[in-house]
């Protein structure tokens, strides 16, 4: 019988064994940290801390307390930072796990290659395969299996956490013969967005959602407390952060709380409340509304109208179609939005189609519904996270394009078919600011992300910058030369549309969640204290006036002709000549 000879370990085997041990311990530690972090993220949500809830409830009872509102914003900001840090830790941990797993597999391979060969069996010994070769083959199988398992786990991570690069549109109804594809045919007046006259304000930020009042010339002086310059003031039954929309002699708003969601129709000349409609009896709607924060509520999205129909959506996921006299045409529950604040994306109408940006943690999409029936025309699933931005419409390149912002991308869709035309990953974190458009360029900007300019036809990035005071809730408005950007902290910036370089910035004594609009060469921006900051849309900052509403406001004004419609926390104001 042959005596086995002891074979000393090679340097490769020693290094491989130690690397394998270190990487295995590292994998265990990172896995435990990730599991703990994920558990804390679910059970100790930084966006729902007792302090933030208490302040939000207090603000709900004292909505005009500007100092308290600022405290809520600051605490919100700290909570969002904590939320994003935890998300970053989870994403970084996943990458580290993959790297450590690869090191572990390579270490096993190094151990296998560093084992010295043993003496061959003596002739006449037992038959069968060389046991050392069998062991080496087994180690290779283990290593390959480990690599495949790691790849599978990483693929699962991408499948659950990543986004599809080019989702396929899901058409529910083909465009009819009355819906041709060119911008000139679809929109005879040649302007982007709904075919609204200059005297209409059919959606959030006006025609196309662009924040531009083309022929309006609203006042620059009024006093809401004394009534000077105020044509009328009307109480709004229930609160909400949506902004007024206007068509002809009608003004529309929504209000909601935990008990009821309502739509209001006002006489634009007198302020009389003409009718109220609600969302009672909606099939599939949950009996208990989702939790929302007090600074978002259930009626944050602005309505949309085409002069014949009025469409409203609420934070419950209920969308409602009415005629101009408040009679219900249809109602649907699109699903309960899942996000930590509440749904806030506003609606947009193009001819007989209403567009819904429905980005939330439960599954994001953009939908096109028939304004008369509420039935789906098309739907496009989106690999995005929750967003509070609203869509805009452009007619760049002779084609109507629906532009949406949400982390991580700005994307363009064919407004008639829903086909994705382009998508660029240029954003991150929470997106509350809607895009802007001018002169063939799309602009997107958001705090914690960046400001970018993209070619509206191709989606190519023209410039990108982070060295600016960026908006967090309000949306920018653009001209051919300038991009005007608000912040909730009070800093207002103007940057050049050609290269993203700051032209000027000004620090107001208050900021706001509302968006600025452009009218008659002037910027109108309503801040949280109820003042409207009016200044020239020019190369240098020049303040024109700062008239006060007499109550707090977080909404965007509607400019129609010589009138300005502004929603305060309690009233709807019509400002203009008698």
MONOR-V742298 format. One line per field, one symbol per residue. burial: + if it has 24 or more other C-alpha atoms within 12 Angstrom, else -. Layout:
BEGIN
burial: ???
END
This chain:
BEGIN
burial: ------------+-+++-++--++--+--++--+--++--+---+++++--++-++--++--++-+-+++-++-+++-++-+++-++-++--++-+++-++++++++++++++-+--------------------+--+---+--++--+---+--------+---+-+-----+-------+--++---++++++++++++++++++++++++-+++++++++---+++++++-+++++++++++++++++++++++-++++++++++-+++++++++-----+---+++++++++++++++++++++++++++++++++++++++++++++++++++++++++++++++++++++++++-++++++++++++++++++++++++++++++++++--+++++++++++++++++++++++++++++++++++++++++++++++++++++++++++++++++++--++++++++++++-++++++++++++++++++-+++++++-+-+++++++++++++++++++++++++++++--+----+++++++++++++++++++++++++++++++--
END
